[in-house]
């Protein structure tokens, strides 16, 4: 396959936009745009299985777009470069979308979310397990 020089030089930009072009990955970025979140919170917000979210987080982490930190037994994800959200917004607005259409998902409490941020009084041993168990019941 013959490639010209400009294609080779732009492959990093192409790879980045290809990575961001997957809807679930972009939704994850919107969830963690302003505040960190654990996988069980993302699961509650998106209604998507934990395995699918974890797979997308792995790709985002490998690309250096997302970083993790631990609080107790919970792992939280945040943007490695918070200004990336501003760039996504600028691109969307330049394409004719409104501010409201690109607003980040909030990390404020979500009903039925077992994460420690949504339910700080929940037993630590039950947090993040409750949703997985209820999701498994739905999938049967």
N, C-alpha and C positions, 0 to 999 in steps of 0.2 A: 504494500500500500504506500502510495506516494503522498507525503505531507509537505506542505510548505512551511517555512520558518515561522510565520505569524501564527499558524495553528499550534505549533509546538510551544510557543511562548505563552499562548493564551490558555493552555490546557488546564492550568490551576484554576483560573476563573471559571472555565467551563465545568470543571469537576465540582467547584463550590456551588454553582447554580443548579447543577444536576442533583447534588445532595439536598439542597434546600427545596427543590421542586417536588419532593414527595410530600403529599398533604399531611400525613401523620407527623413527619419530622417538623414541618412548619408549625403545626399545632403545638407540639412540644415546646418549640422555641417561644411561642406566644404565651404559654403557661409560665415559663420560667423567665420571661422578659424582664420583670420587675422584682421578682422574689424567688428564692429557691423553692423546690418542691420535691417530695419523695415520689416514688413510682406509684404507690397506692393512691396518692392524691391525683396524679395524672390519670390513673385508671378510673377514678370516680368522676372526674371532669369530662373525660372523653368517652367513657363507656366502651373502652377497648381493653382486651385482655392484657394482663401484665406481661406475658411473654412477648407480645407484639411491640409493646412500648419499650421493653428492655432491649429488644433487638435494634430498634431505631436509636435508642440512647447510646448503644455501643458504637454505632456508626458515627454519630455526632461526637462522641468522646474521642474516637480514633482520629477524627478529622481535626480535633483540637477546638471544637466549637463549644463543647460542654465540659465542665469540670464537676467533680464530686467532692463532698466532704461528709464526714460522719458526725452525728450527734447521738450518743448512746448507741443503740443497735440499729438506728435508722440512717440510711444513706440518702443524702439530698443532692439534687442536681441544680446547677445554675449556669448561666452563660459565661463562657470564658472571657468574652469581650462584650460587655453590656451594650456598647454602641452598635452592635450588629442589629439589635432591634430597631434602632433609629434608622439604620440603612434600609431594612426591610420596609419600614413605614414610608420612607422617602420614595422608594421604588414603587410601592403600591399607590401612593398619592399621585406620583408622576404619571401613573397609568390610568388615573381617573377614579380611583376608589376614594371614599371619604375617610376621615379620621375614625369614625365609628366602625367602619368595616375592617380596620386593621388594629383596633384596640387590643391590647393584650388580655388574655384570660386572667382573671384575678386569682390570687391564692387565698382570698378570704374564705371562711368556712363554707364547705359544700355539704349539703344535707346528705346523710348516709355515708360520708367519707370517714374511714377509720384512722386517718393519719393523725399524728400528734398535733399538728397545727389546727386541724378542724375540730378535734376532740381532745383537748389537752388533759381532760380528766379520765380518759380511757386508760385502763390497765395496759402498761407497756407491752406485756406479753400478748395481749389481744390486738393491739393496734396493727394495722396493715394485714393481719390475718383474716379479720372479719370479712373484708371485701372479697378477698380471694376465695374464701369458702362460699360466700353467697354467689359470686360469679360462677363458680364451678357448678353450683346447683342450677343456675340458669342454663348452662351449656349442656346439661344432661338430657 
